[in-house]
Amino acid sequence: MLNVSTIITLAVLLRIGFFLFGLYQDKHMPVKYTDIDYMVFTDASKYVYQGQSPYLRETYRYTPLLSWMILPINWEGVWFHFGKILFMISDLITGVLIIKLLQKNKLSKKKILILSSIWLLNPMVITISTRGSSESVLTVMIMSSLYYLINDKIKLSAFWFGLAVHFKIYPIIYLPSIALYLSKSGSIVNLPILKLTTYKNLQFISFTIVAFLSLNGISYFIYGYEFIENSYLYHITRLDHRHNFSVYNVLLYYKSSLPSTTNIDIEKLAFLPQLLLSAIIIPLILAKKDLLSCLFIQTFTFVTFNKVITSQYFIWFLIFLPHFISKTKLTWYNGFFLLSLWIITQAIWLFNAYQLEFLGINNFDYNLFYSSIMFYLSNCWLINQFIGSL
């Protein structure tokens, strides 16, 4: 009979299998399994190991904390894969935290096993961590924060949240939702907006700021302005247009070819609708109704309206999907249709991207652009369905 231990054991074996196949593919096949990002991480860590800055590695746009975490890769031999092992373990810990949060919903054991399998047995999730993407380290931080928040351990929750925002800035969009969630405990000031001022909110924000500023202060002290530039400011002005599902894809491509003196800052303006929807409107509508479902829809919206979208970003909202499914009023056939739409519109984009990049077919302005629009519009419709189902 299936139980939590069986699911976790199967999840471990699948990750080991994917990892070993990746080693074989890297050695014997022309298309490598290991993500190019892993090479960026390891190169940056080698600079740190030599007493230099990780930002000497071009395209390293992350906190130095990541390069410190994988320092054992410099011990040569099999240690080169230490980072992947760390990401796989983080991936599994995230799955365990998902199970613990689902158990808070008082679901049947069977339902918990099915829902947790969405993460633990998901080939896309497994592939991303075993290829060497660090997203699972972030998901551990976010889910740890939420686990302690739901268990009313505010200081621990705030510590993990501050760590997550330091690691990648986007989780800051969850702060309004958390503030609204904690405001249910009784406000200090009974006035509009100021009703959010509760002892728990003040505690959470204070400890989050301390954790965030401490890590940023240490990083700035060691690496100076290049830490701020690469970890945060770069992401405001980035113009990535390769492997980008976003509806902004073609626009960013043409912007990247314009003189740097141009006054058109579409890469900055793109944040306005994204943040308005994901960080303000959706929390106001949903945060007090169900926090984790709200975070799922926030993140899905944030990714949909982001100027850069890659497959790794889907991990950001997948951590909340099991909980959302446990709360949604969507029927299974409606859910299947929404999933099919999401997969099919992605597949159309990927087919056109394959034609462009591997076959040299010039479809950038036409098929690829239209498929980006199709994916964007389908995601917008999905958001509408998600909100209406709670």
KOLVEX-985130 format. One record per residue (C-alpha): x, y, z; residue in one letter. Coordinates in nm, 3 decimals. Layout:
N
FITI        px        py        pz   drendo
FITI         X         Y         Z        A
...
end
This chain:
390
FITI        px        py        pz   drendo
FITI     0.000     0.000     0.000        M
FITI     0.127     0.345    -0.093        L
FITI     0.225     0.579     0.187        N
FITI     0.437     0.891     0.233        V
FITI     0.758     0.690     0.279        S
FITI     0.695     0.501    -0.046        T
FITI     0.636     0.824    -0.242        I
FITI     0.951     0.985    -0.102        I
FITI     1.156     0.670    -0.172        T
FITI     1.029     0.665    -0.530        L
FITI     1.107     1.038    -0.560        A
FITI     1.465     0.975    -0.443        V
FITI     1.513     0.686    -0.688        L
FITI     1.376     0.891    -0.979        L
FITI     1.616     1.175    -0.905        R
FITI     1.909     0.936    -0.883        I
FITI     1.803     0.781    -1.214        G
FITI     1.773     1.119    -1.388        F
FITI     2.109     1.227    -1.243        F
FITI     2.288     0.913    -1.363        L
FITI     2.131     0.940    -1.708        F
FITI     2.250     1.300    -1.717        G
FITI     2.607     1.187    -1.656        L
FITI     2.575     0.940    -1.944        Y
FITI     2.422     1.201    -2.176        Q
FITI     2.690     1.458    -2.097        D
FITI     2.960     1.205    -2.181        K
FITI     2.817     1.034    -2.489        H
FITI     2.564     1.267    -2.656        M
FITI     2.614     1.591    -2.850        P
FITI     2.333     1.773    -2.662        V
FITI     2.439     1.804    -2.298        K
FITI     2.207     1.730    -2.006        Y
FITI     2.373     1.971    -1.761        T
FITI     2.219     2.317    -1.764        D
FITI     2.446     2.600    -1.881        I
FITI     2.352     2.780    -1.558        D
FITI     2.530     2.509    -1.361        Y
FITI     2.851     2.590    -1.543        M
FITI     2.799     2.956    -1.454        V
FITI     2.749     2.865    -1.086        F
FITI     3.053     2.638    -1.073        T
FITI     3.278     2.887    -1.253        D
FITI     3.172     3.159    -1.007        A
FITI     3.240     2.925    -0.715        S
FITI     3.588     2.854    -0.850        K
FITI     3.665     3.226    -0.843        Y
FITI     3.545     3.242    -0.481        V
FITI     3.758     2.938    -0.394        Y
FITI     4.057     3.129    -0.530        Q
FITI     3.975     3.429    -0.309        G
FITI     3.824     3.635    -0.591        Q
FITI     3.478     3.768    -0.676        S
FITI     3.213     3.536    -0.823        P
FITI     3.116     3.826    -1.050        Y
FITI     3.435     3.777    -1.247        L
FITI     3.228     3.505    -1.415        R
FITI     3.035     3.680    -1.690        E
FITI     2.656     3.628    -1.663        T
FITI     2.670     3.535    -1.291        Y
FITI     2.368     3.739    -1.179        R
FITI     2.298     3.586    -0.840        Y
FITI     2.371     3.635    -0.472        T
FITI     2.725     3.531    -0.372        P
FITI     2.555     3.300    -0.122        L
FITI     2.490     3.053    -0.406        L
FITI     2.858     3.040    -0.503        S
FITI     2.952     2.988    -0.138        W
FITI     2.702     2.704    -0.096        M
FITI     2.864     2.493    -0.368        I
FITI     3.231     2.548    -0.276        L
FITI     3.292     2.169    -0.242        P
FITI     3.276     2.145    -0.624        I
FITI     3.637     2.268    -0.616        N
FITI     3.759     1.950    -0.446        W
FITI     3.779     1.786    -0.791        E
FITI     3.655     1.449    -0.911        G
FITI     3.298     1.356    -0.823        V
FITI     3.274     1.667    -0.604        W
FITI     3.204     1.864    -0.924        F
FITI     2.847     1.735    -0.896        H
FITI     2.802     1.855    -0.537        F
FITI     2.582     2.142    -0.653        G
FITI     2.344     1.909    -0.834        K
FITI     2.321     1.685    -0.527        I
FITI     2.246     1.990    -0.312        L
FITI     1.972     2.101    -0.553        F
FITI     1.823     1.750    -0.562        M
FITI     1.815     1.734    -0.181        I
FITI     1.655     2.080    -0.170        S
FITI     1.401     1.958    -0.423        D
FITI     1.312     1.666    -0.193        L
FITI     1.295     1.885     0.118        I
FITI     1.052     2.110    -0.069        T
FITI     0.837     1.803    -0.136        G
FITI     0.837     1.709     0.234        V
FITI     0.730     2.064     0.327        L
FITI     0.450     2.044     0.069        I
FITI     0.330     1.724     0.239        I
FITI     0.342     1.888     0.584        K
FITI     0.139     2.186     0.462        L
FITI    -0.115     1.959     0.292        L
FITI    -0.156     1.769     0.619        Q
FITI    -0.267     2.098     0.777        K
FITI    -0.569     2.089     0.542        N
FITI    -0.696     1.768     0.705        K
FITI    -0.707     1.582     0.376        L
FITI    -0.723     1.206     0.339        S
FITI    -0.390     1.022     0.313        K
FITI    -0.473     0.920    -0.043        K
FITI    -0.537     1.279    -0.149        K
FITI    -0.216     1.398     0.018        I
FITI    -0.016     1.133    -0.171        L
FITI    -0.174     1.227    -0.504        I
FITI    -0.127     1.601    -0.455        L
FITI     0.230     1.578    -0.323        S
FITI     0.318     1.362    -0.626        S
FITI     0.256     1.670    -0.843        I
FITI     0.588     1.793    -0.707        W
FITI     0.776     1.485    -0.591        L
FITI     0.716     1.271    -0.902        L
FITI     0.696     1.550    -1.160        N
FITI     0.949     1.487    -1.444        P
FITI     0.984     1.860    -1.512        M
FITI     1.068     1.934    -1.148        V
FITI     1.314     1.642    -1.136        I
FITI     1.480     1.743    -1.463        T
FITI     1.532     2.102    -1.354        I
FITI     1.706     2.013    -1.027        S
FITI     1.914     1.725    -1.171        T
FITI     2.034     1.940    -1.461        R
FITI     2.184     2.182    -1.208        G
FITI     1.930     2.461    -1.164        S
FITI     1.931     2.622    -0.819        S
FITI     1.558     2.701    -0.806        E
FITI     1.493     2.429    -0.548        S
FITI     1.719     2.607    -0.296        V
FITI     1.483     2.904    -0.319        L
FITI     1.172     2.686    -0.294        T
FITI     1.303     2.539     0.035        V
FITI     1.337     2.891     0.175        M
FITI     0.987     2.994     0.065        I
FITI     0.816     2.677     0.183        M
FITI     1.005     2.684     0.515        S
FITI     0.884     3.039     0.569        S
FITI     0.524     2.940     0.498        L
FITI     0.544     2.625     0.712        Y
FITI     0.656     2.828     1.013        Y
FITI     0.405     3.103     0.933        L
FITI     0.112     2.859     0.930        I
FITI     0.243     2.716     1.259        N
FITI     0.252     3.069     1.407        D
FITI     0.631     3.075     1.447        K
FITI     0.666     3.430     1.317        I
FITI     1.036     3.489     1.383        K
FITI     1.148     3.170     1.207        L
FITI     0.910     3.240     0.920        S
FITI     1.047     3.593     0.881        A
FITI     1.406     3.468     0.886        F
FITI     1.341     3.227     0.599        W
FITI     1.145     3.492     0.411        F
FITI     1.427     3.745     0.441        G
FITI     1.668     3.478     0.321        L
FITI     1.443     3.400     0.022        A
FITI     1.414     3.766    -0.081        V
FITI     1.792     3.800    -0.056        H
FITI     1.839     3.488    -0.268        F
FITI     1.599     3.617    -0.537        K
FITI     1.410     3.941    -0.507        I
FITI     1.074     3.832    -0.654        Y
FITI     0.929     3.674    -0.332        P
FITI     0.888     4.030    -0.204        I
FITI     0.552     4.025    -0.387        I
FITI     0.426     3.788    -0.116        Y
FITI     0.470     4.050     0.159        L
FITI     0.126     4.218     0.109        P
FITI    -0.046     3.878     0.122        S
FITI     0.139     3.777     0.437        I
FITI     0.060     4.115     0.594        A
FITI    -0.311     4.071     0.515        L
FITI    -0.302     3.714     0.646        Y
FITI    -0.141     3.824     0.975        L
FITI    -0.376     4.123     1.010        S
FITI    -0.650     3.877     1.109        K
FITI    -0.486     3.850     1.450        S
FITI    -0.613     4.193     1.557        G
FITI    -0.481     4.539     1.468        S
FITI    -0.311     4.792     1.694        I
FITI    -0.464     5.093     1.513        V
FITI    -0.826     5.075     1.401        N
FITI    -0.793     5.297     1.094        L
FITI    -0.802     5.222     0.717        P
FITI    -0.475     5.073     0.588        I
FITI    -0.326     5.108     0.938        L
FITI    -0.539     4.809     1.034        K
FITI    -0.253     4.602     0.892        L
FITI    -0.045     4.718     1.187        T
FITI    -0.054     4.416     1.418        T
FITI     0.206     4.286     1.661        Y
FITI     0.260     3.982     1.439        K
FITI     0.304     4.196     1.128        N
FITI     0.553     4.424     1.300        L
FITI     0.742     4.120     1.424        Q
FITI     0.743     3.956     1.082        F
FITI     0.854     4.269     0.896        I
FITI     1.123     4.351     1.155        S
FITI     1.284     4.006     1.144        F
FITI     1.255     3.993     0.762        T
FITI     1.437     4.326     0.732        I
FITI     1.708     4.215     0.975        V
FITI     1.768     3.888     0.785        A
FITI     1.759     4.057     0.443        F
FITI     1.983     4.351     0.537        L
FITI     2.230     4.131     0.726        S
FITI     2.291     3.908     0.424        L
FITI     2.299     4.206     0.188        N
FITI     2.533     4.394     0.420        G
FITI     2.778     4.102     0.434        I
FITI     2.764     4.060     0.054        S
FITI     2.813     4.434    -0.006        Y
FITI     3.098     4.451     0.245        F
FITI     3.284     4.173     0.060        I
FITI     3.200     4.252    -0.305        Y
FITI     3.083     4.613    -0.307        G
FITI     2.859     4.764    -0.573        Y
FITI     2.906     4.475    -0.817        E
FITI     2.691     4.263    -0.581        F
FITI     2.403     4.515    -0.601        I
FITI     2.445     4.556    -0.976        E
FITI     2.449     4.186    -1.064        N
FITI     2.209     4.047    -0.804        S
FITI     1.936     4.312    -0.826        Y
FITI     1.975     4.607    -1.064        L
FITI     2.062     4.394    -1.367        Y
FITI     1.720     4.225    -1.354        H
FITI     1.544     4.559    -1.395        I
FITI     1.716     4.638    -1.724        T
FITI     1.783     4.288    -1.864        R
FITI     1.692     4.236    -2.230        L
FITI     1.709     3.856    -2.261        D
FITI     1.527     3.745    -2.575        H
FITI     1.660     3.392    -2.623        R
FITI     1.457     3.097    -2.491        H
FITI     1.197     3.346    -2.370        N
FITI     0.825     3.253    -2.372        F
FITI     0.726     3.609    -2.279        S
FITI     0.498     3.824    -2.491        V
FITI     0.775     4.089    -2.461        Y
FITI     1.020     3.858    -2.640        N
FITI     1.022     4.018    -2.986        V
FITI     1.010     4.369    -2.841        L
FITI     1.315     4.300    -2.624        L
FITI     1.499     4.160    -2.927        Y
FITI     1.452     4.481    -3.122        Y
FITI     1.524     4.696    -2.816        K
FITI     1.857     4.515    -2.771        S
FITI     1.959     4.623    -3.122        S
FITI     1.880     4.991    -3.062        L
FITI     2.148     5.239    -2.950        P
FITI     2.196     5.239    -2.573        S
FITI     2.102     5.608    -2.567        T
FITI     1.739     5.539    -2.663        T
FITI     1.476     5.673    -2.423        N
FITI     1.241     5.376    -2.467        I
FITI     1.261     5.183    -2.140        D
FITI     1.010     4.907    -2.204        I
FITI     1.216     4.667    -1.989        E
FITI     1.144     4.893    -1.688        K
FITI     0.783     4.980    -1.776        L
FITI     0.701     4.608    -1.800        A
FITI     0.717     4.589    -1.420        F
FITI     0.417     4.821    -1.375        L
FITI     0.129     4.591    -1.485        P
FITI     0.315     4.291    -1.344        Q
FITI     0.352     4.433    -0.993        L
FITI     0.012     4.603    -0.989        L
FITI    -0.162     4.271    -1.057        L
FITI     0.057     4.026    -0.868        S
FITI     0.159     4.232    -0.565        A
FITI    -0.146     4.453    -0.504        I
FITI    -0.473     4.353    -0.672        I
FITI    -0.460     3.976    -0.624        I
FITI    -0.352     3.994    -0.256        P
FITI    -0.637     4.236    -0.182        L
FITI    -0.885     3.993    -0.338        I
FITI    -0.755     3.658    -0.215        L
FITI    -0.504     3.681     0.072        A
FITI    -0.761     3.662     0.352        K
FITI    -0.956     3.391     0.171        K
FITI    -0.672     3.141     0.144        D
FITI    -0.305     3.241     0.172        L
FITI    -0.131     2.961    -0.021        L
FITI    -0.384     2.966    -0.304        S
FITI    -0.335     3.341    -0.325        C
FITI     0.042     3.291    -0.349        L
FITI    -0.009     3.038    -0.630        F
FITI    -0.217     3.283    -0.835        I
FITI     0.018     3.572    -0.752        Q
FITI     0.318     3.377    -0.874        T
FITI     0.143     3.247    -1.185        F
FITI     0.046     3.607    -1.268        T
FITI     0.396     3.736    -1.195        F
FITI     0.549     3.480    -1.433        V
FITI     0.284     3.541    -1.702        T
FITI     0.354     3.917    -1.706        F
FITI     0.730     3.887    -1.662        N
FITI     0.943     4.020    -1.946        K
FITI     1.150     3.700    -1.934        V
FITI     0.993     3.355    -1.896        I
FITI     1.184     3.028    -1.906        T
FITI     1.076     2.679    -1.802        S
FITI     1.264     2.714    -1.471        Q
FITI     1.024     2.990    -1.368        Y
FITI     0.733     2.746    -1.369        F
FITI     0.886     2.591    -1.055        I
FITI     0.802     2.915    -0.874        W
FITI     0.428     2.850    -0.882        F
FITI     0.435     2.469    -0.892        L
FITI     0.525     2.461    -0.520        I
FITI     0.178     2.603    -0.444        F
FITI    -0.019     2.398    -0.698        L
FITI    -0.089     2.096    -0.471        P
FITI    -0.245     2.322    -0.207        H
FITI    -0.441     2.519    -0.468        F
FITI    -0.589     2.199    -0.613        I
FITI    -0.697     2.094    -0.263        S
FITI    -0.896     2.420    -0.231        K
FITI    -1.022     2.493    -0.583        T
FITI    -1.378     2.435    -0.699        K
FITI    -1.259     2.344    -1.047        L
FITI    -1.380     2.001    -1.160        T
FITI    -1.123     1.746    -1.274        W
FITI    -1.224     1.782    -1.640        Y
FITI    -1.199     2.164    -1.621        N
FITI    -0.857     2.123    -1.463        G
FITI    -0.752     1.879    -1.733        F
FITI    -0.863     2.125    -2.003        F
FITI    -0.668     2.413    -1.841        L
FITI    -0.357     2.196    -1.810        L
FITI    -0.389     2.084    -2.173        S
FITI    -0.422     2.444    -2.290        L
FITI    -0.114     2.545    -2.092        W
FITI     0.091     2.253    -2.232        I
FITI    -0.029     2.288    -2.593        I
FITI     0.040     2.662    -2.617        T
FITI     0.387     2.598    -2.473        Q
FITI     0.447     2.317    -2.721        A
FITI     0.351     2.543    -3.014        I
FITI     0.602     2.803    -2.895        W
FITI     0.874     2.540    -2.849        L
FITI     0.812     2.399    -3.196        F
FITI     0.856     2.742    -3.353        N
FITI     1.162     2.812    -3.137        A
FITI     1.313     2.481    -3.252        Y
FITI     1.255     2.575    -3.616        Q
FITI     1.424     2.910    -3.563        L
FITI     1.723     2.798    -3.356        E
FITI     1.802     2.452    -3.495        F
FITI     1.663     2.458    -3.850        L
FITI     1.738     2.822    -3.928        G
FITI     1.380     2.898    -4.039        I
FITI     1.319     3.271    -4.010        N
FITI     0.991     3.271    -3.819        N
FITI     1.085     3.513    -3.541        F
FITI     0.854     3.797    -3.644        D
FITI     0.567     3.569    -3.735        Y
FITI     0.505     3.224    -3.593        N
FITI     0.720     3.265    -3.281        L
FITI     0.569     3.603    -3.203        F
FITI     0.213     3.479    -3.253        Y
FITI     0.278     3.172    -3.038        S
FITI     0.406     3.401    -2.759        S
FITI     0.080     3.596    -2.780        I
FITI    -0.118     3.271    -2.774        M
FITI     0.068     3.149    -2.465        F
FITI     0.021     3.485    -2.293        Y
FITI    -0.354     3.507    -2.365        L
FITI    -0.413     3.148    -2.254        S
FITI    -0.230     3.221    -1.929        N
FITI    -0.443     3.531    -1.873        C
FITI    -0.755     3.320    -1.917        W
FITI    -0.613     3.061    -1.674        L
FITI    -0.559     3.334    -1.413        I
FITI    -0.923     3.435    -1.452        N
FITI    -1.034     3.074    -1.405        Q
FITI    -0.811     3.028    -1.101        F
FITI    -0.946     3.337    -0.926        I
FITI    -1.306     3.242    -1.000        G
FITI    -1.258     2.890    -0.863        S
FITI    -1.181     2.989    -0.502        L
end
